């Protein structure tokens, strides 16, 4: 469940504690190649980084630990047949791609490696090494607090959906469930997956989704984009189908067919960075029910990428989902 996207995520930075060891000038210590000798894998997650100075070594160790943790979580997600990590819960290295990747590391998840500490630092010749370790037990309370917070919010959304369905609330519930799944996989990596369950929420969400599909099963549409990209029409049609609706070619619809007429305007934006393209796409749509009733919808998205094609690829799915939300939020007012 993208996975996309969390919803009010809090950014936590690693912090080197004030009692971090002084740099030792000596031969390469054993922990550089075998950190588990000092911090056993049964109790700790650890990583070693190197750089020209203490700061670079610590930042490289942060990156190494983050990447290792994300890979473990992704692997655990596959093993448990759960959804993969959402984009906004992965380790992210800031700065341009041609900059030193060890410069700054930021994590966009509320429990991601909280409590990791700089344990060892040593300077050997022109290279400085740093070891960062996370005590798995120290992450227990933070992870549980975050899981309880998300579960509470998810329960409220599910309760609301069971009383009265809305696409906005449904999308919010899916995002919250995706976040809860990710935390469960993180808990598995830290050896504490038994601390909370996700299956009851999954069952409720599935039941609500099946009900939504049943309500939309008789809704039929013809989609026409003028002018526009065929790719966007396909994204919108896919979204409609995912929600239980039917999409027909013009003239081939059965029964009551609703028509969606779309126009897309591109508005290039000024970019000071050479080689990058920034475009705002404004989408206007007329949704015409078979009886002739009509309503308007507007959606806008702005993205930056290396090319126009890459920008449109990035916004197309977002535009489709936003329009889909508006259509199905109003579709209940339209005759089947």
C-alpha positions as CSV (number, residue, x, y, z in Angstrom):
1,X,0.0,0.0,0.0
2,X,1.9,2.4,-1.4
3,X,2.2,2.5,-1.2
4,X,2.1,5.7,-2.1
5,X,1.4,8.4,0.6
6,X,2.5,9.1,5.3
7,X,0.3,11.7,6.0
8,X,2.0,14.0,8.6
9,X,5.3,12.1,9.0
10,X,7.9,13.4,11.5
11,X,11.5,13.6,10.5
12,X,14.1,12.3,12.9
13,X,17.8,12.7,12.5
14,X,20.5,10.5,14.0
15,X,22.3,12.4,16.7
16,X,25.8,11.6,18.0
17,X,25.6,11.6,21.8
18,X,27.7,14.1,23.7
19,X,29.7,11.2,25.2
20,X,30.7,9.9,21.8
21,X,34.3,8.6,22.0
22,X,37.3,10.7,20.9
23,X,39.0,9.8,17.7
24,X,41.7,7.2,18.3
25,X,44.9,7.3,16.2
26,X,46.0,3.7,15.9
27,X,45.9,0.7,13.6
28,X,42.6,-0.4,12.0
29,X,40.5,-1.8,14.9
30,X,38.7,-5.1,14.6
31,X,35.3,-3.5,14.8
32,X,35.8,-1.8,11.4
33,X,35.5,-5.2,9.6
34,X,33.6,-7.0,12.4
35,X,31.3,-4.7,14.3
36,X,29.3,-7.7,15.5
37,X,32.2,-8.6,17.8
38,X,31.3,-5.5,20.0
39,X,27.6,-5.3,19.2
40,X,26.1,-8.8,18.6
41,X,23.5,-9.0,15.8
42,X,21.0,-10.6,18.2
43,X,20.8,-7.4,20.1
44,X,22.0,-4.6,17.8
45,X,21.8,-3.2,14.3
46,X,25.2,-1.8,13.4
47,X,27.1,-0.2,10.5
48,X,30.6,1.2,9.9
49,X,31.3,4.2,7.7
50,X,34.4,5.9,6.5
51,X,35.4,9.4,5.4
52,X,38.1,12.1,5.4
53,X,37.1,13.2,8.9
54,X,34.9,12.4,11.8
55,X,31.7,14.1,10.4
56,X,32.0,12.3,7.0
57,X,32.6,8.9,8.7
58,X,29.5,9.3,10.9
59,X,27.3,10.4,8.0
60,X,28.5,7.5,5.9
61,X,27.8,5.1,8.8
62,X,24.3,6.6,9.1
63,X,23.7,5.9,5.4
64,X,25.0,2.4,5.6
65,X,22.8,1.6,8.6
66,X,19.7,3.2,7.0
67,X,20.2,1.3,3.7
68,X,20.7,-2.0,5.6
69,X,17.6,-1.5,7.7
70,X,15.4,-0.6,4.7
71,X,16.6,-3.7,2.8
72,X,15.8,-5.9,5.8
73,X,12.3,-4.3,6.1
74,X,11.6,-4.8,2.4
75,X,12.8,-8.4,2.7
76,X,10.6,-9.0,5.7
77,X,7.6,-7.4,3.9
78,X,8.0,-9.9,1.0
79,X,8.3,-12.8,3.4
80,X,5.1,-11.9,5.2
81,X,3.3,-11.1,1.9
82,X,2.7,-7.5,3.1
83,X,3.0,-4.4,0.9
84,X,6.5,-3.0,0.3
85,X,7.7,0.2,1.9
86,X,5.9,3.5,1.1
87,X,8.2,6.0,-0.6
88,X,8.0,8.3,2.3
89,X,9.3,5.8,4.8
90,X,12.5,5.0,3.1
91,X,15.9,6.5,3.9
92,X,16.5,9.5,1.8
93,X,19.9,11.1,1.0
94,X,19.5,14.8,0.5
95,X,21.5,17.0,-1.9
96,X,22.3,16.7,-5.6
97,X,23.3,13.3,-7.0
98,X,26.8,14.6,-7.8
99,X,27.4,15.6,-4.2
100,X,29.1,13.4,-1.6
101,X,26.2,11.1,-0.5
102,X,27.6,11.0,3.0
103,X,27.0,14.7,3.6
104,X,23.5,14.5,5.1
105,X,21.0,11.8,5.8
106,X,17.4,12.3,6.8
107,X,14.8,9.7,7.7
108,X,11.1,10.3,7.2
109,X,9.5,7.9,9.6
110,X,8.7,8.4,13.2
111,X,10.4,5.3,14.5
112,X,13.1,4.8,11.8
113,X,16.3,3.9,13.7
114,X,15.5,6.1,16.7
115,X,18.1,5.6,19.3
116,X,21.0,4.8,17.0
117,X,24.2,6.1,18.6
118,X,27.8,6.7,17.6
119,X,29.7,4.0,19.5
120,X,33.2,4.0,18.1
121,X,35.4,6.4,16.1
122,X,39.0,5.7,15.0
123,X,41.4,7.6,12.6
124,X,43.9,5.5,10.6
125,X,46.1,7.5,8.3
126,X,43.9,9.7,6.1
127,X,40.7,7.7,6.8
128,X,38.4,8.0,9.8
129,X,36.0,5.2,10.7
130,X,32.8,5.4,12.7
131,X,30.6,2.7,14.1
132,X,26.9,3.4,14.7
133,X,24.7,0.9,16.6
134,X,21.1,0.7,17.5
135,X,20.0,-1.3,20.5
136,X,16.9,-3.2,19.3
137,X,15.3,-3.1,22.7
138,X,15.6,0.7,22.9
139,X,13.4,1.0,19.8
140,X,10.6,-0.9,21.4
141,X,8.7,1.9,23.2
142,X,9.0,4.4,20.3
143,X,7.8,1.9,17.7
144,X,4.9,0.8,19.9
145,X,3.9,4.4,20.6
146,X,3.9,5.1,16.8
147,X,2.0,1.9,16.0
148,X,-0.7,2.8,18.6
149,X,-1.0,6.3,17.3
150,X,-1.5,5.1,13.7
151,X,-3.9,2.2,14.8
152,X,-6.0,4.7,16.7
153,X,-6.3,7.0,13.7
154,X,-7.0,4.0,11.4
155,X,-9.8,2.8,13.7
156,X,-11.5,6.2,13.6
157,X,-11.4,6.2,9.8
158,X,-12.7,2.6,9.6
159,X,-15.5,3.4,12.0
160,X,-16.5,6.4,9.9
161,X,-16.3,4.4,6.7
162,X,-18.6,1.7,8.1
163,X,-21.2,4.3,8.9
164,X,-20.9,6.2,5.7
165,X,-18.5,5.6,2.8
166,X,-16.4,8.5,1.4
167,X,-13.5,8.2,-1.0
168,X,-11.4,10.7,1.0
169,X,-11.7,8.7,4.2
170,X,-11.1,5.5,2.3
171,X,-7.9,6.8,0.8
172,X,-6.8,8.0,4.2
173,X,-7.5,4.6,5.7
174,X,-5.4,2.9,3.0
175,X,-2.5,5.2,3.7
176,X,-2.7,4.6,7.4
177,X,-2.9,0.9,6.9
178,X,0.2,1.0,4.7
179,X,2.0,2.9,7.4
180,X,0.9,0.3,10.0
181,X,2.2,-2.5,7.7
182,X,5.5,-0.9,7.4
183,X,5.8,-0.5,11.2
184,X,5.0,-4.2,11.5
185,X,7.8,-5.1,9.2
186,X,10.2,-2.8,11.1
187,X,9.1,-4.6,14.3
188,X,9.9,-7.9,12.7
189,X,13.4,-6.7,11.8
190,X,13.8,-5.6,15.4
191,X,12.6,-8.9,16.7
192,X,9.2,-7.7,18.1
193,X,6.6,-8.3,15.4
194,X,4.4,-10.1,17.9
195,X,3.8,-6.9,19.7
196,X,0.9,-5.9,17.5
197,X,-1.3,-7.3,14.7
198,X,-2.4,-5.8,11.4
199,X,-4.8,-8.6,10.2
200,X,-8.0,-7.2,11.9
201,X,-7.6,-3.9,10.3
202,X,-6.9,-5.6,6.9
203,X,-10.1,-7.6,7.3
204,X,-12.2,-4.5,8.0
205,X,-10.5,-2.5,5.1
206,X,-11.2,-5.4,2.7
207,X,-14.8,-5.6,3.7
208,X,-15.3,-1.9,3.2
209,X,-13.5,-2.0,-0.2
210,X,-15.7,-4.9,-1.4
211,X,-18.7,-2.9,-0.4
212,X,-17.5,0.1,-2.3
213,X,-16.9,-2.0,-5.4
214,X,-20.4,-3.4,-5.1
215,X,-21.9,0.0,-5.0
216,X,-20.0,1.2,-8.0
217,X,-20.5,-2.0,-10.1
218,X,-23.4,-0.5,-12.1
219,X,-21.6,2.8,-12.8
220,X,-20.5,3.0,-16.5
221,X,-18.2,5.6,-18.1
222,X,-16.8,6.8,-21.4
223,X,-13.6,8.8,-21.0
224,X,-12.5,11.3,-23.6
225,X,-9.4,13.5,-23.3
226,X,-9.2,16.5,-25.6
227,X,-6.5,17.3,-26.1
228,X,-4.4,15.1,-23.9
229,X,-2.1,12.2,-23.5
230,X,-3.3,8.6,-24.0
231,X,-1.4,7.7,-20.9
232,X,-3.5,9.8,-18.7
233,X,-6.8,8.4,-20.1
234,X,-5.4,4.9,-19.2
235,X,-4.5,6.0,-15.7
236,X,-8.0,7.3,-15.2
237,X,-9.7,4.3,-16.6
238,X,-7.5,2.1,-14.4
239,X,-8.6,4.1,-11.3
240,X,-12.3,3.8,-12.3
241,X,-11.9,0.0,-12.8
242,X,-10.1,-0.3,-9.5
243,X,-13.1,1.2,-7.7
244,X,-15.6,-1.2,-9.4
245,X,-16.8,1.1,-12.2
246,X,-16.9,0.1,-15.9
247,X,-15.2,2.0,-18.7
248,X,-16.5,1.6,-22.3
249,X,-15.4,2.9,-25.7
250,X,-17.5,5.7,-27.1
251,X,-20.8,4.2,-28.4
252,X,-20.3,0.9,-26.8
253,X,-21.6,1.5,-23.3
254,X,-24.4,-0.6,-22.0
255,X,-27.3,0.9,-20.0
256,X,-26.8,4.3,-18.3
257,X,-23.3,5.6,-19.4
258,X,-21.7,8.7,-17.8
259,X,-19.3,10.7,-19.9
260,X,-16.1,12.3,-18.7
261,X,-14.7,15.0,-21.0
262,X,-11.3,16.2,-20.0
263,X,-8.9,18.9,-21.2
264,X,-5.4,19.3,-19.9
265,X,-3.3,22.5,-20.0
266,X,0.5,22.5,-19.6
267,X,2.0,25.6,-17.9
268,X,5.8,25.5,-17.9
269,X,7.4,27.1,-14.8
270,X,10.6,29.0,-14.5
271,X,13.5,26.9,-13.5
272,X,16.9,28.3,-12.4
273,X,18.6,24.9,-12.5
274,X,19.9,24.0,-16.0
275,X,18.8,20.6,-17.4
276,X,15.6,20.4,-15.3
277,X,12.0,21.0,-16.4
278,X,9.1,22.2,-14.2
279,X,5.5,22.1,-15.5
280,X,2.1,22.6,-13.9
281,X,-0.7,20.5,-15.4
282,X,-4.2,22.0,-15.0
283,X,-6.9,19.4,-15.7
284,X,-10.6,20.4,-16.2
285,X,-13.3,17.8,-16.5
286,X,-17.0,17.8,-17.2
287,X,-18.8,14.8,-15.8
288,X,-22.1,14.3,-17.7
289,X,-24.6,11.8,-16.4
290,X,-26.7,10.0,-19.0
291,X,-29.8,12.0,-18.0
292,X,-27.9,15.2,-18.9
293,X,-27.0,16.4,-15.4
294,X,-23.5,17.8,-15.3
295,X,-20.8,18.9,-12.8
296,X,-17.3,20.2,-13.2
297,X,-14.0,19.1,-11.6
298,X,-10.6,20.7,-11.6
299,X,-7.3,19.2,-10.6
300,X,-3.7,20.7,-10.7
301,X,-0.3,19.1,-10.2
302,X,3.2,20.5,-10.5
303,X,6.4,18.4,-10.9
304,X,10.0,18.8,-11.7
305,X,12.1,16.3,-13.7
306,X,14.7,16.0,-16.5
307,X,12.2,16.0,-19.3
308,X,8.6,16.8,-20.1
309,X,7.8,13.1,-20.5
310,X,9.2,12.4,-17.0
311,X,7.2,15.2,-15.5
312,X,3.9,14.0,-17.1
313,X,4.6,10.4,-16.0
314,X,5.0,11.7,-12.4
315,X,1.8,13.7,-12.4
316,X,-0.5,11.5,-14.5
317,X,-1.3,9.0,-11.7
318,X,-1.8,11.8,-9.2
319,X,-4.2,13.7,-11.5
320,X,-6.1,10.5,-12.2
321,X,-6.6,9.6,-8.6
322,X,-7.6,13.2,-7.7
323,X,-10.2,13.3,-10.5
324,X,-11.3,9.8,-9.6
325,X,-12.0,10.9,-6.0
326,X,-14.1,13.8,-7.2
327,X,-16.1,11.6,-9.6
328,X,-16.9,9.0,-7.0
329,X,-17.5,11.5,-4.3
330,X,-20.3,12.8,-6.5
331,X,-21.3,9.6,-8.2
332,X,-23.7,8.7,-5.4
333,X,-25.8,11.7,-6.4
334,X,-26.1,10.4,-9.9
335,X,-28.6,7.7,-11.0
336,X,-27.0,4.2,-11.6
